[in-house]
Amino acid sequence: MDALELLHSRVSSARLTGSVDDVQLENILKAAMRAPDHAQLKPFRFLKIAGNARETLGSLFARARLTADPSISSGDLEKTKVKPLRAPLILVAVARIVEHPKVPEIEQLLATGAAVQNILLAAYAQGLGAIWRTGSMAYNQIVNEGLDLAPDERVVGFVYLGEVEGNARKPNQLPVQDFVRDWTGR
Ligand SMILES: Cc1cc2nc3c(=O)[nH]c(=O)nc-3n(C[C@H](O)[C@H](O)[C@H](O)COP(=O)(O)O)c2cc1C
């Protein structure tokens, strides 16, 4: 696929199945490494969660939800538990925030976000589907501890990856002129 066609047509896919092979994953991670990154801090790392580990993640999510809301219904708890089973592979994008004289925290988070976007694009380029998810589980202390994150690390996203189930969505083509204005000074 032509690079511009790829950039103009990428969509997220929520319904994912099948598998992601080692070559596809390597290509995805190589794309992540090409994220723009002020001062080359490489603030990002990724946890690969597949197979039975997805169930372990689901149990961790359920424990975190139950702690946050002890009155949660068993139905909602079960829904939380099966969330990681929505794709064969999840990459947890983690940002490690360091003190830096020129690179504030926001730039380290943005660099990690750019790495996530490259992951989405590399998945799409290979005919795979992907979706960037967060939700309350991305900002939960129990989840962070269960994922063995250090105190200076933050979850930037759970990237669900797999083969697209059914037909891919059509991209919503927005009129770019609505998002840009000339600025010529005062
Ligand atoms: C930081 C971030 C967090 C997101 N979290 C969620 C989420 O938890 N659940 C969800 O359904 N979509 C989430 N989204 C939106 C989807 O990833 C996706 O962008 C959206 O469904 C629009 O689809 P598109 O990428 O095809 O335009 C998130 C997007 C971003 C950038």
The ligand as an ORCA input file, in Angstrom:
! r2SCAN-3c Opt
* xyz 0 1
  C      -5.314      7.826     24.295
  C      -6.490      7.124     23.673
  C      -7.265      6.279     24.445
  C      -8.362      5.610     23.914
  N      -9.087      4.753     24.694
  C     -10.129      4.083     24.172
  C     -10.853      3.146     24.944
  O     -10.550      2.896     26.110
  N     -11.890      2.523     24.372
  C     -12.259      2.770     23.061
  O     -13.208      2.157     22.583
  N     -11.574      3.637     22.304
  C     -10.522      4.294     22.816
  N      -9.823      5.188     22.047
  C     -10.294      5.486     20.674
  C      -9.890      4.409     19.661
  O      -8.536      4.036     19.809
  C     -10.090      4.907     18.223
  O      -9.204      5.945     17.928
  C     -11.507      5.373     17.976
  O     -12.368      4.273     18.112
  C     -11.688      6.010     16.597
  O     -11.391      5.086     15.604
  P     -10.351      5.446     14.438
  O      -8.966      5.342     15.055
  O     -10.613      4.404     13.400
  O     -10.666      6.813     13.958
  C      -8.700      5.823     22.554
  C      -7.903      6.664     21.769
  C      -6.819      7.320     22.318
  C      -5.968      8.209     21.445
*
